[in-house]
Amino acid sequence: MPARRDVDGSVSVPAFYGAELRWKREAAGLTLKETVEGSYFGETYLSEIEHGKRRMPVELACHVDRLLKTDGYFERRCADVRRARRAGHADYFGRILDAEQHATTIEEWSPTVVPGLLQTPAYARMMVLAMFPLAPDEEVDERVNGRIERARLFEDDHKSPMCWAILHESLLRHPVLPPEGMAEQLDHIAALVRRRRIIVQILPWNCGPHPFMVGTAKIMTFVDAPPLFYTESLHTGDTIDDPALVAAYRKSYDLLRAAAQPPEASLGILQAAAEDYRNGKQPG
């Protein structure tokens, strides 16, 4: 039996349970490849879990428990890891927070609010205060910092995912900040487009009926795991990994994309709206 590798669980809960998984796997004499056989996940995915770099999804935890005969240990520990990774975020967002860091593509539809990945600190703070008007300053700061920290994935040109956002034109016209703040927010999105970090399309306000008239959408794909679909309302979020349902949402998203303005025209709309705010005008 291999020597047990002790990890300080107070430093990193994911690392603690990852090390435990590796010890159990090696004690059973199984390779990474043998362990993931019969699941939807790849060897790299499992290796990153063992090194504390990735959260274990419940379905993989159940698979590992059956294989290693650990009596539901890793399934029960999933909640501990999820809580450890969600500082500044709602509990239901834990799986998506982890998934964003490993996605190869992120496609998002936002009809009323700038997506969290694209928000400036001022915009994020206004959104947090709108949802939690009585929250103490330290909680507001934690939530704002959590949103801004997510956007670090745009800083690495080689590892960042391909991001595609469809925004409803009405959110450009809805000034949730003073004019200078709105100009800064739209300039920030336009700068990401010009740097070729994201692709943005604007859905015209008068486009008529379209898919996703209700709800938000976030679709993520991965090299070594099944795709995920996520939708969110005020205080809840739902992550879907059923292949048939994800495929259905994928078709609806593609239809929505077809109804939106092309990327180049959309960039012009963003820049014109930012300029209007700078000049004290209401866009549109």
Secondary structure, 3 states (H helix, E strand, C coil): CCCCCCCCCCCCHHHHHHHHHHHHHHHCCCCHHHHHCCCCCCHHHHHHHHCCCCCCCHHHHHHHHHHHCCCCHHHHHHHHHHHHCCCCCCHHHHHHHHHHCCCCEEEEEECCCCCHHHCCHHHHHHHHHHHCCCCCHHHHHHHHHHHHHHHHHHCCCCCCCEEEEEEEHHHHHCCCCCHHHHHHHHHHHHHHHHCCCEEEEEECCCCCCCCCCCCCEEEEECCCCCCEEEEECCCCEEEECCHHHHHHHHHHHHHHHHHCCCHHHHHHHHHHHHHHHHCCCCCC
